[in-house]
Every structure is written in structure tokens, then in C-alpha cells.
Amino acid sequence: MLKNGGIYKIVAPNGLVLSGGDFGFHECDRVVLQSYSHDLNQAWRFRRTSSGMWRLENLAAGLGLRYLQLGQQKHAPYRLFPLQLSTSFHLQETMDGWLIGTPGNALTVTEGEHQPVIQGEGTAFCLELIEKIDDELPRMLVLKGDIDHAAVPEIFRDGDWYYCVAGTWKLWPMEGRIGLLRSKDMIRWYRYDAFLPESKPRPFSWMEEHVPDCEIWCPGLTYFGGKYRIYYAVTRNCRNTSAMAQLTNVTLDKDDPRYAWKDEGIVMESTEADDWNAIDPHIIRTYENELWMVYGSALSGVKVRRIDEESGKVYDDNVFSVAYREEYPHPAEGGYVFKRDGWYYLTCAVERTDQNYRTVVGRSQNIRGPYLDKKGVSLMDEGGETIVEFKRGLSYPGHSSVFQDDEKYYIIFENFYERCSTQEMAISTLAWKDGWPQSAAGRTVLGLEDE
């Protein structure tokens, strides 16, 4: 007897499980067979309809399994769609397992590994109820609109609008190195504005003077002192001659005649004589109502430093290191701090190799650290809980930020999808277990890490 609302893994005779192809990042993701790895895209919620048929919901993003009648196409007719567009299936129990679909039009597998599921007379699947699973689970948001080329994205809410500030790189079809996207629902994103062109001469004279042949990277958006502020870096890749600067604006409404981004100059800079580089800025307001900047990458890792409330520039000379890895030139980068229940949580990307680029998290009750993982190991000493990792459908998923919207938390990151050659913004909700966040792009989201 199947459990209505139960969560199952669907296992083929060869031991592979039915999976959403790219973790539900896009509608129309094809359904494939993969080795089981406890990922949410391999978990399916079964819901019985009033007619006695069943709908199968992929937990990665809440998308439903759908059969497409594709004429002569005999491969991969099963894909993921919004639930209201999903297919209702007959489930028939046999001596060997369960057939999903109708005779002649049921899920059928062929020989070989990781092959797509195809239409046919039907393969008997084993349906294994996943008992050890939390009620609250993270999920990927299926984004639409202008999410491509949005590098190092960060979300900011202003009234009814969500804004995403991102490094636009060279491919975004708008003039400018920093771009703003806007959305009403965090799902449909549209290009809103772009600025700081890459062309020479650079937009501000100090850029070439301080960082010759610089590139403009890694913006972050915040608000304090009556101004919206975009902090960003001018740098050259893996060089420690870098500077961080800020732009200010009194409004985010382009229709307001006051809308204009003003150069406020350098906040801090590093030179060849330093063992750190001024890059990857992010502002956090502490529980003590102080402003701090999280920054730094490559070289000597992630650091925090207090920021002056009035000027938006450095408050004093005190610098605190909070995350480090030995693997030069990417020991720890893209640091981001957010707050919850009296804790500061630090995320950062580590181990930038072809197979293991990932985001880890640690926590501290002091903005200055130390930030420790579940086992008490510091992020300064190779510690950190994996929250986003390199896997199928995720290539170099890095430079995460975390956005709190009322009581909900989201992790936002850039990703090079296997299906294309450019960054796209990705967003997962965060679920919490014993005070630790979990994303749908992590490895232990089903709570089975000890098995």
C-alpha cells in the first residue's frame, strides 16, 4: 500500500534511481537515472488524485513528473513541469515491483548507466519509502527571465521589490560591469540597470592610478546612513593590487529624478607588499548595531573589519582573519556573514578544483570569530560544513550570499551549468536542523549523512 503524501525513492532493477536531471533548476529538466546520493532531486512525493491516479513531485523544486508526447522522439519523454502541468499516472503493483504509467506508455529503462528513462511497456520499479526525513526541506527555486551572466549575485529587498546586484561580466547584453535585476516574487527576474562600463578609460580616474588594467568585480548592495550603497572591487585576477570602493544613491527607483549612482571613492586597498587582496566586499550589521565588512579572497583568506557608519569607509586599523585554506590561489573566497538566533554564520567558497569547488559554513557568537563547524573545527583550520557542492548539474557553484526575507532564508550563488558555458544565478531555500542551515544543493539534505 502506497502512502499518500509519502516521499519515495524510485529504484530501477539495476539499482539506479529516478532523478531530476539538473536538480530542478529549470522547467523541462529531463528525468534520468543516477546512483543514489541522498539528494533531493532523487526524492519523490506521491500524491493521490480524486480519480485514484498519482502525481509524482520531485522535491528539489516542487516540480511534477510529466509525460510529453513528442511524436517520433523515443527517448527522454519524461520531464519536470510545474505541478499543475504534471501528468497523473496509474501505479500498478506486480510481482517484481510497480509499473508507473499505462501499458505501452509506461516508464521503461534500457541497459547502461545514467541512461534517460524512455517510453515503452514498462519497467517494474521498487518504491522505497524514505522514513528518515525532516518535515522542512530546502528546495531550489525555478528561476525565469534574465538570470544569465549574473555573477556573484546578492539579493536586497526594498519595499515590494527584490533587487539582485551582480557582476555582469562581458557577456551581459547591457552596457556596464555591475548590473541590477528586479523581481516581485524572486522567481521572474528582469534587467533593471547596468553601470560602470569596462571600456577604457575606466569610469573613474582613480581606478587606473591605483589598479592598472583593472577589472570590476563582486558588487554587494546595502543601505545605511540614508543611502543605498554598492560596494565593489577593482582588481586583477589572483593579484593583490586591488581596491574596494563604493557607489551611493538616494533611491533605487529609476523613474525618480534623483536616481544617480555617485562615486564615493576607495574604501580600502591592497598592494603587492600585502599578503591579502581587497576584494569580495559584503556589509553586515551586528547584533551590537555596528557595521562590519566581510572581504578578502585568495592569498590569506577571508577577513572582517569594522566600517564607519557615516562615511561607509574603514573605522579603524583592526583586521580579523576568519577563514583560510592552504590551497593557493583559492584558499577561501567569497565570504558572507548573516545572522540567526544570536549566531553569526559565515559562508565561503573553498577548494576551487575541477571536481570539488564548494561552499562551506561555520558559526560564531562574535563577528570576529572564530567560526567553527559542527565538530568544533575552525574555518581557519580546514573546517566548515558543506552547504553547496560541485555535483551533476552544478559546475563551480561559488560565491554564495544569504538573504533573509522575514523568517525565511535563501542562499544565492552563481553556477556554470553543465548544459551551457556561462554563469546563471541559482537560489535555494535554507532549511534548519539543530541550528545549522541546509540547502537543496548540498549533500546531506535528506538527513542521512550518518548512514
SEFI-310606 format. One line per 3 residues: number of its first residue (from 1); for each residue x, y, z of C-alpha. Coordinates in Angstrom, 2 decimals, padded with zeros to 5 digits. Layout:
! SEFI-310606
NUM	X,Y,Z; ...
END
This chain:
! SEFI-310606
1	000.00,000.00,000.00; 001.45,003.35,-001.05; 001.33,006.25,001.37
4	-000.49,009.32,000.05; 001.94,012.21,000.55; 004.78,009.81,001.22
7	008.29,010.50,-000.04; 009.89,007.70,-002.04; 012.99,006.87,-003.98
10	012.17,005.10,-007.24; 014.72,002.34,-007.86; 015.24,000.58,-011.20
13	016.33,-003.10,-011.37; 019.93,-002.01,-012.00; 019.98,-000.10,-008.69
16	019.90,003.39,-010.22; 017.22,005.81,-009.01; 014.89,008.15,-010.86
19	016.27,011.70,-010.65; 015.58,015.19,-011.85; 018.36,015.79,-014.37
22	019.77,019.10,-013.16; 018.20,019.33,-009.71; 015.08,021.15,-010.89
25	016.85,024.40,-011.72; 014.78,024.71,-014.90; 011.39,023.67,-016.11
28	011.62,020.88,-018.68; 014.64,019.31,-016.97; 014.71,015.76,-018.26
31	014.39,012.83,-015.90; 017.34,010.44,-015.75; 018.68,007.53,-013.72
34	021.55,008.12,-011.29; 023.35,006.40,-008.48; 021.68,007.23,-005.16
37	023.39,010.03,-003.26; 020.69,011.30,-000.84; 019.99,014.38,-002.98
40	016.57,015.98,-003.05; 016.29,015.60,-006.81; 016.18,011.84,-006.16
43	013.23,012.05,-003.75; 009.62,011.99,-004.98; 006.44,012.84,-003.11
46	003.47,010.69,-004.20; 000.05,012.40,-004.11; -003.16,010.57,-004.91
49	-005.73,012.42,-007.02; -009.51,012.27,-006.62; -009.62,009.94,-009.64
52	-007.34,007.40,-007.93; -004.30,008.22,-010.06; -001.00,009.58,-008.74
55	001.11,012.70,-009.26; 004.85,012.48,-008.61; 006.51,015.61,-007.23
58	010.28,015.99,-007.40; 011.36,017.52,-004.10; 014.29,019.52,-005.49
61	011.99,022.31,-006.64; 008.44,021.09,-006.25; 008.14,020.22,-009.95
64	006.00,017.35,-011.15; 006.80,014.45,-013.47; 005.18,014.85,-016.88
67	004.97,012.65,-019.94; 005.41,014.53,-023.22; 004.01,013.16,-026.46
70	006.91,014.03,-028.70; 005.93,012.29,-031.92; 008.82,010.24,-033.24
73	011.09,011.02,-030.30; 011.57,007.77,-028.39; 013.95,008.96,-025.71
76	013.54,011.11,-022.61; 009.84,011.91,-022.91; 009.63,012.38,-019.12
79	010.46,015.84,-017.84; 009.74,018.17,-014.91; 007.00,020.79,-015.09
82	005.02,022.90,-012.60; 002.67,020.72,-010.60; -000.49,021.95,-012.32
85	001.01,020.80,-015.65; 002.28,017.43,-014.43; 000.87,014.09,-015.55
88	-001.37,011.84,-013.46; -000.04,008.28,-013.59; -001.53,004.86,-012.98
91	000.52,002.83,-010.50; 000.19,-000.92,-010.89; 001.78,-003.34,-008.43
94	003.30,-006.52,-009.89; 005.36,-009.41,-008.53; 008.54,-007.52,-009.48
97	007.58,-004.02,-008.36; 005.49,-001.09,-009.53; 004.69,-000.02,-013.11
100	004.36,003.74,-013.48; 002.06,004.70,-016.34; -000.26,002.82,-018.69
103	000.57,-000.27,-020.82; 002.59,000.77,-023.85; 003.24,004.16,-022.30
106	005.00,003.48,-019.02; 008.41,004.36,-017.63; 010.89,001.98,-019.21
109	014.67,001.75,-018.78; 017.30,000.37,-021.13; 020.70,-001.15,-020.48
112	023.62,001.01,-019.42; 024.25,003.55,-016.69; 022.73,007.01,-016.36
115	020.55,006.42,-019.42; 017.41,008.51,-019.77; 014.09,006.93,-018.96
118	012.19,006.12,-022.15; 008.64,005.18,-023.06; 007.74,001.55,-023.52
121	005.87,-001.40,-021.99; 007.13,-000.54,-018.54; 009.90,-001.45,-016.09
124	008.96,-002.62,-012.62; 010.41,-000.11,-010.13; 010.94,-000.66,-006.43
127	009.35,002.20,-004.44; 011.25,002.67,-001.18; 009.63,004.95,001.39
130	012.13,007.41,002.86; 011.26,007.31,006.54; 014.13,009.32,007.96
133	013.34,012.71,006.53; 012.61,016.11,008.02; 009.26,017.82,007.51
136	011.02,021.01,006.47; 013.17,020.53,003.39; 015.09,023.02,001.28
139	014.22,023.38,-002.41; 015.62,025.05,-005.48; 013.65,027.97,-006.91
142	012.97,027.55,-010.62; 014.02,030.97,-011.88; 012.85,032.72,-015.03
145	013.92,035.76,-017.01; 017.28,037.49,-017.13; 019.32,035.29,-014.81
148	022.20,034.52,-017.20; 025.60,036.18,-016.80; 024.68,037.19,-013.25
151	027.97,036.52,-011.50; 028.34,036.71,-007.69; 024.65,037.59,-007.17
154	023.31,039.16,-003.97; 019.65,039.96,-003.20; 018.32,043.05,-001.42
157	014.68,043.90,-000.69; 013.32,047.44,-000.96; 009.58,047.73,-000.38
160	007.68,045.40,-002.71; 010.67,044.83,-004.99; 013.54,042.39,-004.77
163	016.78,043.62,-006.32; 019.70,041.46,-007.33; 023.07,043.13,-007.80
166	025.59,041.12,-009.80; 028.85,041.37,-011.66; 027.68,041.45,-015.27
169	030.96,040.26,-016.83; 031.43,040.90,-020.54; 028.58,038.87,-021.97
172	025.56,040.53,-020.43; 023.80,042.44,-023.24; 023.68,045.70,-021.32
175	026.42,048.28,-021.05; 028.12,048.01,-017.71; 030.18,045.85,-015.37
178	027.69,045.98,-012.48; 024.04,045.17,-013.07; 020.75,045.29,-011.20
181	017.94,042.82,-011.73; 014.48,043.34,-010.26; 011.67,040.97,-009.30
184	008.34,040.96,-007.48; 008.47,037.29,-006.47; 012.15,036.20,-006.54
187	011.23,033.91,-009.46; 010.87,036.19,-012.50; 013.88,038.48,-012.83
190	014.27,041.34,-015.30; 017.22,043.56,-016.20; 016.82,046.89,-014.48
193	020.04,048.87,-014.83; 023.74,048.45,-015.55; 026.68,050.78,-014.99
196	030.47,051.13,-014.67; 031.49,050.23,-018.24; 034.52,048.03,-018.76
199	035.88,050.16,-021.61; 038.96,052.34,-021.26; 039.43,054.86,-019.90
202	037.85,053.47,-016.75; 034.82,055.38,-015.45; 036.78,056.92,-012.55
205	040.35,058.17,-012.88; 041.50,056.68,-009.59; 040.95,053.16,-010.94
208	043.86,053.17,-013.39; 046.02,055.10,-010.96; 045.62,052.52,-008.19
211	045.00,049.29,-010.14; 046.34,049.48,-013.71; 044.40,047.38,-016.25
214	041.85,046.61,-013.56; 038.61,044.67,-013.84; 035.43,045.49,-011.93
217	034.17,042.64,-009.78; 031.95,041.38,-006.99; 029.35,044.02,-006.09
220	027.19,043.95,-002.97; 024.15,046.13,-002.20; 023.22,047.52,001.22
223	021.52,050.52,002.83; 022.57,052.71,005.75; 023.11,056.39,006.52
226	020.18,057.37,004.29; 021.87,055.95,001.17; 021.82,052.80,-000.91
229	025.40,051.64,-001.30; 027.05,049.29,-003.76; 030.45,048.07,-002.62
232	032.62,046.55,-005.32; 036.21,045.62,-006.14; 038.64,046.73,-008.83
235	041.35,044.14,-009.23; 043.24,041.77,-011.49; 042.72,038.05,-011.09
238	044.91,036.50,-008.37; 046.79,039.76,-007.84; 046.90,041.55,-004.52
241	046.99,045.04,-006.01; 043.29,045.68,-005.57; 040.89,048.26,-004.21
244	037.35,048.27,-002.89; 035.12,051.26,-003.50; 031.52,052.31,-003.07
247	028.75,053.90,-005.12; 025.83,055.62,-003.41; 022.29,056.52,-004.44
250	019.35,058.04,-002.57; 016.79,055.85,-004.36; 016.52,052.61,-006.32
253	013.63,053.94,-008.42; 014.91,054.79,-011.90; 011.84,056.96,-012.50
256	012.83,059.22,-009.62; 014.78,062.23,-010.97; 017.21,061.85,-008.06
259	018.28,058.40,-009.28; 022.04,058.51,-009.90; 024.96,056.43,-008.68
262	027.69,058.61,-007.16; 031.34,057.59,-006.86; 032.41,057.71,-003.21
265	035.95,056.54,-003.94; 038.15,053.90,-002.33; 037.15,052.21,000.91
268	040.36,050.21,001.32; 043.10,048.90,-000.93; 045.92,046.37,-001.01
271	049.28,046.42,-002.79; 051.95,043.94,-003.85; 053.51,044.44,-000.42
274	050.43,042.97,001.33; 049.65,039.30,001.94; 045.91,039.88,001.23
277	043.81,041.44,-001.50; 040.94,043.89,-001.27; 038.09,042.08,-002.99
280	034.67,040.44,-002.41; 033.12,043.09,-000.11; 029.95,042.48,001.90
283	028.43,044.58,004.73; 026.84,043.07,007.85; 025.17,044.95,010.73
286	025.97,043.20,014.00; 023.75,042.50,016.98; 025.56,045.43,018.64
289	024.41,047.70,015.75; 027.92,048.05,014.33; 028.74,047.87,010.62
292	031.38,045.37,009.53; 032.75,044.40,006.15; 033.50,040.81,005.18
295	036.11,040.67,002.40; 039.25,039.08,001.02; 039.98,036.07,-001.16
298	042.93,034.11,-002.50; 046.18,034.77,-000.66; 045.39,034.89,003.06
301	041.67,034.20,003.02; 038.51,035.90,004.36; 038.69,038.80,006.80
304	036.34,041.13,008.69; 036.82,044.80,009.51; 034.62,047.45,011.09
307	033.11,050.15,008.83; 032.30,053.75,009.79; 028.55,054.45,009.86
310	028.78,057.95,008.38; 031.37,057.59,005.63; 030.96,053.93,004.79
313	034.75,053.57,004.91; 037.04,051.77,007.34; 036.53,052.55,011.03
316	039.99,051.64,012.33; 043.06,049.55,011.52; 041.92,046.34,013.22
319	041.58,043.37,010.85; 040.46,039.85,011.83; 041.04,036.71,009.74
322	038.07,034.31,009.83; 038.58,031.68,007.09; 041.62,030.22,005.35
325	042.73,027.26,003.22; 046.22,026.26,002.22; 045.36,025.66,-001.45
328	046.69,028.76,-003.23; 045.40,030.70,-005.10; 041.90,029.99,-003.75
331	042.26,029.15,-000.06; 038.88,030.66,000.88; 036.92,033.28,-001.04
334	033.56,034.94,-001.42; 032.94,035.29,002.32; 029.46,036.23,003.52
337	028.14,036.65,007.09; 024.49,036.54,008.14; 022.70,036.36,011.50
340	020.24,033.97,013.15; 019.27,033.31,016.78; 022.25,035.09,018.30
343	024.78,033.47,015.95; 026.84,034.80,013.07; 027.10,032.35,010.18
346	030.00,032.64,007.72; 029.83,031.04,004.28; 032.77,030.94,001.89
349	033.85,029.01,-001.20; 036.82,026.64,-000.88; 038.87,024.16,-002.92
352	038.46,025.55,-006.42; 039.35,022.50,-008.46; 037.53,020.83,-011.34
355	035.79,018.40,-009.02; 035.37,019.95,-005.59; 034.52,023.66,-005.63
358	032.04,024.05,-002.78; 030.63,026.45,-000.20; 031.10,025.75,003.49
361	029.59,027.34,006.59; 030.70,027.87,010.17; 029.26,029.90,013.01
364	030.36,032.13,015.88; 028.78,034.30,018.54; 031.33,037.01,017.80
367	031.60,038.79,014.44; 035.40,038.49,014.80; 035.22,034.70,015.07
370	036.37,032.06,015.46; 033.84,030.40,013.13; 033.50,026.70,013.88
373	031.75,023.79,012.18; 029.63,021.08,013.88; 032.75,019.29,015.09
376	034.24,022.45,016.54; 036.86,022.83,013.80; 037.64,026.42,012.82
379	037.27,027.70,009.26; 040.82,028.95,009.78; 041.89,025.30,010.13
382	040.21,023.49,007.20; 036.81,023.34,008.95; 033.35,024.03,007.53
385	030.04,022.27,006.85; 029.34,021.83,003.13; 026.20,023.70,002.10
388	026.63,023.93,-001.71; 028.77,021.48,-003.66; 030.07,020.53,-007.09
391	027.89,017.75,-008.50; 025.80,016.83,-011.51; 024.14,020.00,-012.80
394	026.38,022.19,-010.63; 029.73,023.32,-012.02; 031.79,025.78,-009.96
397	028.83,026.77,-007.76; 030.53,029.58,-005.92; 030.43,032.97,-004.27
400	027.27,032.47,-002.24; 025.27,035.09,-000.40; 022.37,034.61,002.01
403	019.17,036.65,002.00; 016.67,036.79,004.86; 013.08,037.66,003.95
406	011.02,037.83,007.14; 011.57,034.39,008.71; 012.76,032.69,005.53
409	016.38,032.30,004.44; 017.71,031.81,000.92; 021.18,031.05,-000.39
412	022.04,032.65,-003.74; 025.01,031.57,-005.81; 026.47,031.63,-009.30
415	026.71,028.41,-011.25; 028.23,027.24,-014.53; 025.61,024.75,-015.69
418	026.80,021.62,-017.46; 024.37,022.42,-020.25; 025.88,025.83,-021.08
421	029.07,027.83,-020.75; 028.02,030.84,-018.74; 027.04,031.71,-015.20
424	023.44,031.68,-014.11; 022.03,032.80,-010.81; 020.69,029.97,-008.64
427	018.64,030.19,-005.44; 017.81,027.57,-002.83; 015.72,027.97,000.29
430	017.51,027.09,003.51; 016.10,024.60,005.99; 017.43,024.42,009.53
433	018.42,021.37,011.52; 019.88,021.67,015.02; 020.90,025.25,014.31
436	022.62,024.53,011.00; 021.45,025.52,007.51; 020.91,023.05,004.67
439	020.38,023.90,001.00; 018.96,021.82,-001.83; 022.41,021.99,-003.44
442	024.12,020.28,-000.51; 024.99,016.66,000.17; 023.07,015.85,003.36
445	019.67,017.37,002.70; 017.78,014.14,003.45; 019.34,013.87,006.88
448	021.06,010.60,006.00; 024.66,011.69,006.39; 025.38,009.12,009.10
451	024.20,006.12,007.11
END
